[in-house]
Amino acid sequence: MQTFLVAVDGSKLHQHILDQVLDLSTPGKTHVILLTVLEPIGNYLPPVLLPTGDWVSLPLFSDEETEKKLQTSCSILLKQASDRLSAQGIANETRIESGSPREVICHVAQEVKPNLLILGSRGLGNLERLMLGSVSDYVVHHAPCPVLIVR
């Protein structure tokens, strides 16, 4: 039985990633773990410059209603992906984890030891990649297994 770990995020590539998973999967011989990573809301807030000249971030910021909506959105996304795979006879399970996507994806890969890790690439330019970092680039260099990047 081969195991695929598939990171999904609801981007435009989401359906294309599932197409690739279906192309590589064999019913009864492939088990797919669908993973989405929910970043803490505080990660989306930029640092704030205080009158003292100090930059501070607000990692303790929490909006329970927004976090619940994000959790629900992740659950819906994973259910749709799971239903699509199940309709083709591909065994699968879903996981929602919290944290930094690139670190969580690598951690889960270490834990489940998949034959292949599949994720998308947002296609960041050189400047954006330098400023924001690339999840796919990080995963390629830190995952403990082969990685397929879908574009």
Z-matrix of the N, CA and C atoms (Angstrom, degrees):
N
C 1 1.454
C 2 1.528 1 108.42
N 3 1.327 2 116.44 1 125.34
C 4 1.463 3 119.32 2 175.85
C 5 1.519 4 109.62 3 -94.50
N 6 1.323 5 115.29 4 146.75
C 7 1.464 6 121.10 5 -178.84
C 8 1.514 7 109.08 6 -119.41
N 9 1.331 8 115.27 7 130.53
C 10 1.456 9 121.93 8 174.49
C 11 1.521 10 108.45 9 -112.75
N 12 1.324 11 116.32 10 133.73
C 13 1.465 12 121.97 11 169.53
C 14 1.508 13 105.74 12 -101.90
N 15 1.336 14 116.46 13 121.38
C 16 1.457 15 121.37 14 -175.31
C 17 1.523 16 109.34 15 -120.48
N 18 1.337 17 115.40 16 116.17
C 19 1.462 18 120.91 17 178.86
C 20 1.523 19 108.38 18 -90.14
N 21 1.328 20 115.95 19 122.03
C 22 1.465 21 121.00 20 179.63
C 23 1.523 22 109.43 21 -122.14
N 24 1.328 23 115.32 22 145.49
C 25 1.461 24 119.31 23 -176.94
C 26 1.520 25 114.23 24 -135.50
N 27 1.308 26 118.13 25 5.13
C 28 1.455 27 119.98 26 178.42
C 29 1.515 28 113.48 27 81.76
N 30 1.329 29 118.00 28 7.80
C 31 1.458 30 120.93 29 179.36
C 32 1.525 31 109.88 30 -72.42
N 33 1.333 32 115.49 31 178.13
C 34 1.466 33 120.65 32 178.37
C 35 1.522 34 111.77 33 -61.19
N 36 1.323 35 116.89 34 -24.66
C 37 1.462 36 121.25 35 -179.21
C 38 1.526 37 113.38 36 -79.32
N 39 1.302 38 116.89 37 -9.85
C 40 1.462 39 122.17 38 -173.27
C 41 1.539 40 112.49 39 -49.88
N 42 1.312 41 117.18 40 -51.91
C 43 1.469 42 120.30 41 -177.99
C 44 1.523 43 111.45 42 -67.93
N 45 1.326 44 116.72 43 -35.64
C 46 1.468 45 120.46 44 178.23
C 47 1.532 46 110.59 45 -65.98
N 48 1.327 47 116.53 46 -37.65
C 49 1.466 48 120.52 47 176.65
C 50 1.527 49 109.63 48 -61.58
N 51 1.331 50 116.44 49 -45.21
C 52 1.474 51 119.87 50 178.76
C 53 1.528 52 111.32 51 -64.23
N 54 1.341 53 117.45 52 -35.87
C 55 1.470 54 120.37 53 175.31
C 56 1.528 55 110.00 54 -58.19
N 57 1.330 56 116.65 55 -45.12
C 58 1.464 57 121.00 56 -179.87
C 59 1.531 58 111.02 57 -64.42
N 60 1.334 59 115.99 58 -41.18
C 61 1.468 60 120.20 59 178.68
C 62 1.525 61 109.56 60 -60.59
N 63 1.319 62 117.22 61 -45.27
C 64 1.464 63 120.73 62 -179.88
C 65 1.533 64 111.09 63 -64.59
N 66 1.329 65 117.35 64 -38.19
C 67 1.465 66 120.52 65 178.34
C 68 1.534 67 111.60 66 -63.19
N 69 1.330 68 116.42 67 -34.02
C 70 1.466 69 120.99 68 -176.16
C 71 1.526 70 113.71 69 -90.97
N 72 1.325 71 116.79 70 -10.79
C 73 1.468 72 121.20 71 -173.56
C 74 1.518 73 112.53 72 -95.39
N 75 1.320 74 114.41 73 150.47
C 76 1.459 75 121.86 74 174.68
C 77 1.523 76 107.54 75 -124.44
N 78 1.352 77 117.58 76 121.00
C 79 1.461 78 119.20 77 178.40
C 80 1.530 79 111.13 78 -53.19
N 81 1.321 80 115.23 79 134.36
C 82 1.456 81 120.93 80 179.99
C 83 1.520 82 114.21 81 83.28
N 84 1.340 83 116.87 82 -10.96
C 85 1.461 84 120.14 83 -178.59
C 86 1.526 85 112.70 84 -124.15
N 87 1.328 86 116.58 85 -2.68
C 88 1.460 87 120.75 86 -178.10
C 89 1.527 88 109.61 87 -129.26
N 90 1.317 89 114.71 88 135.01
C 91 1.463 90 121.67 89 173.57
C 92 1.526 91 106.75 90 -119.48
N 93 1.331 92 116.43 91 126.84
C 94 1.457 93 121.69 92 -177.23
C 95 1.524 94 109.91 93 -111.25
N 96 1.320 95 115.14 94 131.17
C 97 1.465 96 121.30 95 173.39
C 98 1.528 97 106.44 96 -106.05
N 99 1.316 98 115.76 97 112.17
C 100 1.462 99 121.66 98 178.61
C 101 1.524 100 108.42 99 -89.62
N 102 1.317 101 116.74 100 123.67
C 103 1.459 102 122.15 101 -175.49
C 104 1.519 103 110.24 102 -124.00
N 105 1.311 104 115.91 103 132.91
C 106 1.456 105 120.23 104 167.35
C 107 1.519 106 107.54 105 -128.13
N 108 1.319 107 115.02 106 145.96
C 109 1.460 108 120.92 107 -175.89
C 110 1.522 109 108.45 108 -115.68
N 111 1.300 110 114.34 109 125.06
C 112 1.464 111 122.32 110 179.73
C 113 1.520 112 108.26 111 -98.13
N 114 1.320 113 115.65 112 112.77
C 115 1.466 114 119.65 113 178.63
C 116 1.516 115 109.80 114 -77.55
N 117 1.326 116 117.63 115 141.92
C 118 1.467 117 120.10 116 174.70
C 119 1.531 118 109.78 117 -58.64
N 120 1.315 119 117.18 118 141.00
C 121 1.460 120 121.94 119 -177.31
C 122 1.521 121 111.35 120 -55.71
N 123 1.305 122 117.82 121 -35.89
C 124 1.458 123 121.07 122 179.75
C 125 1.520 124 113.28 123 -57.78
N 126 1.337 125 117.55 124 -24.36
C 127 1.465 126 120.73 125 178.97
C 128 1.517 127 112.29 126 -68.40
N 129 1.325 128 117.62 127 -19.10
C 130 1.455 129 120.95 128 -178.21
C 131 1.522 130 112.48 129 -88.41
N 132 1.321 131 116.95 130 -9.94
C 133 1.455 132 120.35 131 -177.98
C 134 1.523 133 110.70 132 -90.28
N 135 1.326 134 117.04 133 132.58
C 136 1.460 135 118.49 134 178.35
C 137 1.524 136 110.64 135 -73.89
N 138 1.335 137 116.85 136 158.93
C 139 1.468 138 119.06 137 175.39
C 140 1.536 139 109.67 138 -62.83
N 141 1.310 140 115.42 139 154.76
C 142 1.462 141 121.91 140 -178.43
C 143 1.528 142 108.28 141 -113.87
N 144 1.330 143 115.74 142 136.60
C 145 1.463 144 120.70 143 177.47
C 146 1.523 145 108.69 144 -89.77
N 147 1.323 146 115.62 145 118.59
C 148 1.457 147 121.38 146 178.45
C 149 1.536 148 109.71 147 -81.82
N 150 1.344 149 117.28 148 158.83
C 151 1.470 150 119.62 149 177.75
C 152 1.533 151 112.87 150 -57.52
N 153 1.311 152 117.58 151 -20.99
C 154 1.468 153 121.28 152 179.22
C 155 1.531 154 111.93 153 -77.13
N 156 1.330 155 116.13 154 -8.25
C 157 1.460 156 119.99 155 -177.57
C 158 1.515 157 113.07 156 92.85
N 159 1.316 158 117.11 157 0.00
C 160 1.463 159 121.78 158 179.38
C 161 1.525 160 110.17 159 -86.89
N 162 1.331 161 115.78 160 139.62
C 163 1.459 162 121.41 161 173.27
C 164 1.526 163 108.20 162 -93.79
N 165 1.315 164 116.50 163 130.84
C 166 1.464 165 120.68 164 176.52
C 167 1.524 166 108.90 165 -131.84
N 168 1.306 167 114.83 166 146.84
C 169 1.459 168 118.92 167 173.71
C 170 1.517 169 107.83 168 -105.05
N 171 1.307 170 115.24 169 163.93
C 172 1.466 171 119.92 170 -176.12
C 173 1.525 172 109.96 171 -114.48
N 174 1.331 173 118.32 172 64.49
C 175 1.459 174 120.18 173 -176.95
C 176 1.523 175 113.66 174 -67.94
N 177 1.309 176 117.51 175 -14.73
C 178 1.463 177 119.47 176 -178.25
C 179 1.517 178 112.47 177 -87.05
N 180 1.343 179 116.86 178 -6.48
C 181 1.454 180 120.76 179 179.50
C 182 1.520 181 109.67 180 -60.50
N 183 1.300 182 116.01 181 132.67
C 184 1.458 183 119.93 182 178.93
C 185 1.515 184 109.36 183 -147.13
N 186 1.281 185 114.72 184 133.72
C 187 1.455 186 121.47 185 176.00
C 188 1.526 187 105.50 186 -124.85
N 189 1.323 188 115.91 187 99.37
C 190 1.462 189 120.27 188 -172.77
C 191 1.524 190 112.74 189 -58.91
N 192 1.324 191 117.34 190 -37.65
C 193 1.465 192 120.19 191 -179.07
C 194 1.534 193 110.25 192 -65.37
N 195 1.325 194 116.77 193 -43.89
C 196 1.458 195 120.42 194 178.81
C 197 1.521 196 110.78 195 -65.68
N 198 1.319 197 117.06 196 -42.49
C 199 1.465 198 120.04 197 178.50
C 200 1.530 199 111.12 198 -62.19
N 201 1.325 200 116.68 199 -37.97
C 202 1.462 201 120.00 200 178.25
C 203 1.529 202 110.66 201 -66.00
N 204 1.335 203 116.82 202 -39.10
C 205 1.466 204 120.39 203 177.48
C 206 1.524 205 110.98 204 -64.82
N 207 1.326 206 116.48 205 -41.20
C 208 1.462 207 120.19 206 177.84
C 209 1.530 208 110.76 207 -63.80
N 210 1.314 209 116.86 208 -42.09
C 211 1.471 210 121.73 209 177.99
C 212 1.529 211 109.95 210 -60.70
N 213 1.322 212 116.77 211 -43.53
C 214 1.464 213 121.32 212 178.79
C 215 1.524 214 110.71 213 -63.82
N 216 1.330 215 116.92 214 -42.94
C 217 1.465 216 120.80 215 178.13
C 218 1.520 217 111.29 216 -60.91
N 219 1.329 218 116.30 217 -41.92
C 220 1.466 219 120.56 218 177.94
C 221 1.520 220 111.02 219 -62.99
N 222 1.320 221 116.63 220 -42.16
C 223 1.467 222 120.82 221 179.33
C 224 1.522 223 111.24 222 -62.57
N 225 1.328 224 116.86 223 -42.05
C 226 1.466 225 121.13 224 178.85
C 227 1.522 226 110.41 225 -64.76
N 228 1.323 227 116.66 226 -45.00
C 229 1.465 228 121.90 227 178.92
C 230 1.528 229 110.39 228 -57.45
N 231 1.331 230 116.35 229 -47.95
C 232 1.461 231 120.28 230 -178.93
C 233 1.524 232 112.02 231 -67.47
N 234 1.319 233 117.84 232 -37.52
C 235 1.472 234 120.45 233 178.52
C 236 1.523 235 110.68 234 -63.14
N 237 1.333 236 116.47 235 -43.31
C 238 1.466 237 119.76 236 178.91
C 239 1.529 238 111.13 237 -62.26
N 240 1.326 239 116.38 238 -43.64
C 241 1.461 240 120.04 239 178.78
C 242 1.527 241 110.65 240 -65.08
N 243 1.326 242 116.29 241 -43.13
C 244 1.460 243 121.24 242 179.10
C 245 1.524 244 111.27 243 -61.94
N 246 1.322 245 116.44 244 -44.19
C 247 1.469 246 120.62 245 178.97
C 248 1.528 247 111.40 246 -61.14
N 249 1.327 248 116.53 247 -39.60
C 250 1.472 249 120.07 248 179.78
C 251 1.528 250 110.58 249 -64.37
N 252 1.335 251 116.89 250 -43.40
C 253 1.460 252 119.79 251 178.83
C 254 1.528 253 111.17 252 -67.92
N 255 1.332 254 116.58 253 -43.07
C 256 1.469 255 121.00 254 -179.64
C 257 1.525 256 111.36 255 -60.85
N 258 1.330 257 116.73 256 -36.97
C 259 1.468 258 120.98 257 179.74
C 260 1.532 259 111.23 258 -62.70
N 261 1.328 260 116.58 259 -23.29
C 262 1.471 261 121.12 260 178.46
C 263 1.532 262 111.90 261 -99.54
N 264 1.334 263 116.18 262 8.20
C 265 1.459 264 120.87 263 176.75
C 266 1.518 265 114.42 264 80.94
N 267 1.332 266 117.29 265 18.58
C 268 1.464 267 121.01 266 -179.11
C 269 1.526 268 109.27 267 -95.81
N 270 1.324 269 116.69 268 118.82
C 271 1.466 270 121.59 269 178.00
C 272 1.523 271 108.81 270 -65.27
N 273 1.329 272 115.69 271 138.62
C 274 1.460 273 118.42 272 -178.49
C 275 1.515 274 110.71 273 -155.14
N 276 1.329 275 113.73 274 163.79
C 277 1.461 276 121.91 275 172.99
C 278 1.524 277 106.67 276 -141.20
N 279 1.317 278 116.11 277 162.16
C 280 1.456 279 120.13 278 -178.71
C 281 1.524 280 110.30 279 -121.67
N 282 1.339 281 114.17 280 151.34
C 283 1.468 282 120.68 281 177.37
C 284 1.520 283 108.76 282 -142.19
N 285 1.318 284 115.17 283 136.51
C 286 1.456 285 121.80 284 170.08
C 287 1.511 286 106.36 285 -116.15
N 288 1.320 287 116.34 286 124.09
C 289 1.456 288 122.23 287 178.52
C 290 1.517 289 108.84 288 -122.38
N 291 1.310 290 117.10 289 159.60
C 292 1.463 291 122.30 290 178.57
C 293 1.517 292 110.06 291 -114.84
N 294 1.323 293 115.37 292 145.24
C 295 1.457 294 120.57 293 176.38
C 296 1.512 295 111.88 294 136.17
N 297 1.311 296 115.20 295 -163.16
C 298 1.460 297 121.84 296 177.11
C 299 1.529 298 108.18 297 -74.11
N 300 1.348 299 118.57 298 121.59
C 301 1.468 300 119.99 299 -175.42
C 302 1.522 301 114.43 300 -52.26
N 303 1.314 302 117.52 301 -45.73
C 304 1.460 303 118.59 302 -175.71
C 305 1.530 304 111.86 303 -65.40
N 306 1.319 305 116.97 304 -38.84
C 307 1.458 306 120.00 305 179.88
C 308 1.524 307 111.56 306 -73.86
N 309 1.324 308 116.36 307 -40.31
C 310 1.467 309 120.16 308 -179.43
C 311 1.528 310 110.57 309 -66.29
N 312 1.321 311 117.45 310 -42.36
C 313 1.466 312 120.47 311 179.51
C 314 1.530 313 110.01 312 -58.92
N 315 1.307 314 116.65 313 -45.69
C 316 1.480 315 120.06 314 179.07
C 317 1.525 316 111.85 315 -66.04
N 318 1.329 317 116.27 316 -38.43
C 319 1.473 318 119.97 317 178.73
C 320 1.537 319 110.67 318 -63.91
N 321 1.319 320 116.86 319 -45.56
C 322 1.468 321 120.04 320 179.71
C 323 1.525 322 109.94 321 -65.39
N 324 1.327 323 117.45 322 -38.11
C 325 1.471 324 119.98 323 176.89
C 326 1.521 325 110.86 324 -61.49
N 327 1.318 326 116.54 325 -39.96
C 328 1.473 327 120.62 326 177.13
C 329 1.531 328 110.08 327 -63.01
N 330 1.314 329 115.80 328 -38.77
C 331 1.466 330 121.46 329 -177.40
C 332 1.527 331 112.73 330 -71.21
N 333 1.341 332 117.33 331 -47.98
C 334 1.472 333 120.25 332 -172.27
C 335 1.526 334 113.48 333 -92.83
N 336 1.336 335 117.25 334 -14.33
C 337 1.464 336 122.55 335 177.28
C 338 1.534 337 112.70 336 51.53
N 339 1.341 338 117.27 337 61.01
C 340 1.463 339 119.54 338 -179.21
C 341 1.526 340 111.79 339 -72.89
N 342 1.327 341 115.68 340 158.49
C 343 1.458 342 120.41 341 172.94
C 344 1.526 343 110.79 342 -71.63
N 345 1.345 344 115.46 343 -28.47
C 346 1.463 345 121.10 344 -178.57
C 347 1.519 346 109.33 345 -153.02
N 348 1.331 347 115.73 346 137.12
C 349 1.458 348 122.27 347 175.03
C 350 1.527 349 106.50 348 -108.10
N 351 1.327 350 117.21 349 128.12
C 352 1.466 351 121.62 350 -176.16
C 353 1.526 352 108.38 351 -121.23
N 354 1.337 353 115.86 352 129.60
C 355 1.463 354 120.61 353 175.98
C 356 1.508 355 109.21 354 -151.57
N 357 1.324 356 115.45 355 167.34
C 358 1.452 357 121.18 356 -178.61
C 359 1.514 358 111.88 357 -95.83
N 360 1.319 359 114.30 358 167.63
C 361 1.457 360 121.62 359 175.46
C 362 1.516 361 107.45 360 -121.61
N 363 1.329 362 115.85 361 130.66
C 364 1.464 363 119.36 362 179.78
C 365 1.521 364 112.04 363 -75.71
N 366 1.316 365 117.90 364 -11.26
C 367 1.458 366 120.56 365 179.87
C 368 1.512 367 113.18 366 71.41
N 369 1.324 368 116.97 367 43.35
C 370 1.457 369 120.58 368 178.66
C 371 1.524 370 110.14 369 -66.05
N 372 1.320 371 115.80 370 145.68
C 373 1.456 372 120.55 371 172.95
C 374 1.517 373 109.73 372 -74.72
N 375 1.341 374 116.09 373 173.76
C 376 1.463 375 120.42 374 -176.73
C 377 1.523 376 112.48 375 -59.18
N 378 1.331 377 117.62 376 -43.19
C 379 1.459 378 120.49 377 -178.23
C 380 1.529 379 110.50 378 -68.03
N 381 1.337 380 117.13 379 -45.05
C 382 1.466 381 120.13 380 179.60
C 383 1.518 382 110.65 381 -62.71
N 384 1.335 383 117.03 382 -40.41
C 385 1.459 384 120.66 383 179.96
C 386 1.527 385 109.92 384 -63.90
N 387 1.354 386 115.76 385 -40.06
C 388 1.460 387 120.10 386 178.96
C 389 1.522 388 110.91 387 -64.51
N 390 1.338 389 116.96 388 -42.34
C 391 1.460 390 121.50 389 -176.16
C 392 1.531 391 112.43 390 -78.43
N 393 1.313 392 117.02 391 -42.97
C 394 1.465 393 121.19 392 -173.41
C 395 1.522 394 113.37 393 -97.59
N 396 1.292 395 116.25 394 -24.31
C 397 1.456 396 119.23 395 -172.54
C 398 1.517 397 108.49 396 81.33
N 399 1.284 398 116.38 397 154.35
C 400 1.453 399 121.32 398 -179.37
C 401 1.522 400 108.86 399 -115.60
N 402 1.321 401 115.62 400 123.67
C 403 1.467 402 119.64 401 178.19
C 404 1.526 403 109.52 402 -60.64
N 405 1.330 404 116.29 403 -47.46
C 406 1.465 405 119.13 404 -176.70
C 407 1.528 406 111.41 405 -63.94
N 408 1.322 407 117.56 406 -39.79
C 409 1.468 408 120.64 407 178.65
C 410 1.526 409 110.44 408 -62.84
N 411 1.309 410 116.51 409 -44.85
C 412 1.463 411 120.96 410 178.57
C 413 1.533 412 110.61 411 -60.69
N 414 1.330 413 115.96 412 -46.47
C 415 1.466 414 120.63 413 -177.18
C 416 1.522 415 110.70 414 -63.67
N 417 1.327 416 117.54 415 -41.71
C 418 1.469 417 120.52 416 178.89
C 419 1.524 418 110.68 417 -57.35
N 420 1.332 419 116.74 418 -38.29
C 421 1.460 420 120.29 419 -176.17
C 422 1.527 421 114.52 420 -88.34
N 423 1.334 422 118.44 421 -13.15
C 424 1.468 423 119.69 422 -175.61
C 425 1.530 424 115.25 423 -122.99
N 426 1.311 425 118.16 424 -12.36
C 427 1.472 426 120.18 425 -179.24
C 428 1.518 427 110.19 426 -70.21
N 429 1.334 428 116.64 427 145.81
C 430 1.465 429 121.06 428 -178.52
C 431 1.539 430 113.11 429 -88.37
N 432 1.342 431 116.64 430 19.71
C 433 1.460 432 120.32 431 -175.19
C 434 1.535 433 109.18 432 -150.85
N 435 1.328 434 117.91 433 169.49
C 436 1.465 435 119.99 434 175.59
C 437 1.536 436 110.53 435 -61.10
N 438 1.333 437 116.12 436 146.01
C 439 1.462 438 122.20 437 -176.78
C 440 1.526 439 108.83 438 -126.50
N 441 1.329 440 116.49 439 133.44
C 442 1.451 441 123.22 440 173.36
C 443 1.525 442 107.92 441 -111.50
N 444 1.340 443 116.28 442 120.44
C 445 1.460 444 121.61 443 177.68
C 446 1.519 445 107.57 444 -99.52
N 447 1.312 446 116.80 445 124.38
C 448 1.459 447 122.83 446 -179.93
C 449 1.523 448 107.95 447 -100.30
N 450 1.324 449 115.78 448 130.73
C 451 1.479 450 121.08 449 179.19
C 452 1.500 451 109.60 450 -116.56
